[in-house]
Amino acid sequence: MYLDARGKQCPMPVIMAKKELDGGCTDLTVAVDNETAVKNLTKMATNLGLSVESSGKDGDYEIHITGELTAEGRETEPEQFCELPATANYSVFVSKDHLGEGDPVLGRNLIRMAIYTLSEGDNVPKSLLFMNGGVKLVAGEEPQITENVKKLISRGCEVLVCGTCLNFYGLSDKLEAGTVSNMYEILERMQKSSNTITL
Amino acid sequence: MMQHFYVFAFGSTHAAIEAERLLASVKAVVMPTPRVITASCGMSLRLEDEYADEGLRMMKGSGIGSWRYYEMSGSRRDLTSKLLAEAES
C-alpha cells in the first residue's frame, strides 16, 4: 500500500497512516515532504511494535512500515505520536457546577457537554482546575463528567481539585477523578499557562 | 480509532433535557449534537451499543416528541450518521 502524504503537515500524515494500519494494512509506504513527519511516523511505528525504515532527503522521503497491528495498537490515538504538543499550553478553570448563568438544569447539561467536548477534541488542555462548586462535578455527583475527566487525564491533562473546597462541601472522601490540590498549585498552573479559560 | 454509537437528537432543548432524565438508567451521555446532524437543537444524547435498543424502546413509550435517532460510525474526525427512527412533535 502506498500513501502520498506530501504537502500534509502533522498530525495528518500520522493520522492517514494509522487509518491504513487500523484497516489491516501490513506493508505500508508513506511519502512525506518534511522531517517532522518522518520523525513522527517513525515514532508511531516503533511505539506500536512495527518495523520501520525511512529513506530520502531534502523534502522527499519515504517511510516503509511493516508488521501487523495488535488489537491494543488499533485502540491507540495517532495524535499522541506527533512531536507537536498534543496538549496545548492552556488551562481550563471550572469554578461552578454549571456553565453560564440562567437555568441551573440547562447549565448542568452545558457543563457536561463542555467537558465531553474537551475530552473528545484534539486540543487537550494542559491542566483542568476545579474550585468552589466545580469540585462537585468530580466528587460523586456526575458520573459522565468523572468519566470524561479520566479520559482527559489519560490523554495527558493534569487535573487539580481544590482540597479546601472538597472539605467545605464535605466531599473530601468522595473525589473520583483528579488530584487534591491547593491554591498555590492551582494559581501556579494558571500563571504558567498562556491562556486560562474559565467555565 | 473507529467509533460506533447511537445518538438521539432533538427538536428542542427542553425535549433533550426531559429525555436525559429518562435515559439516565441506560447511561445516556449528554453531548453536543454531532456536526453531521443538522436541523436539531445543540444538545444530544449518546448511547453505547448495549443500550441502543432499550433506549429506543424507552423513548418510543415516553411521549416525548420531536426526536430523531441515529447510528453513528467512523473516526472521531469523520463521523457518518444513519437515521434509524424518528418521532414528530
Contacts between the chains, C-beta under 8 A, distances in Angstrom:
chain1	res1	chain2	res2	distance
A	15	B	77	7.6
A	19	B	75	7.0
A	22	B	1	7.3
A	22	B	2	6.9
A	74	B	1	7.2
A	75	B	1	6.0
A	76	B	1	7.5
A	77	B	1	6.2
A	105	B	17	5.9
A	106	B	13	6.8
A	106	B	17	6.9
A	109	B	16	7.6
A	109	B	17	6.3
A	109	B	20	6.6
A	109	B	30	5.2
A	109	B	43	6.1
A	112	B	29	7.8
A	112	B	30	4.3
A	113	B	30	5.5
A	113	B	31	6.0
A	113	B	32	5.0
A	113	B	42	8.0
A	113	B	43	6.5
A	116	B	29	6.7
A	116	B	30	6.8
A	116	B	31	4.9
A	116	B	32	7.3
A	117	B	31	7.5
A	117	B	32	5.7
A	120	B	31	8.0
A	120	B	76	6.5
A	144	B	29	5.2
A	144	B	30	6.5
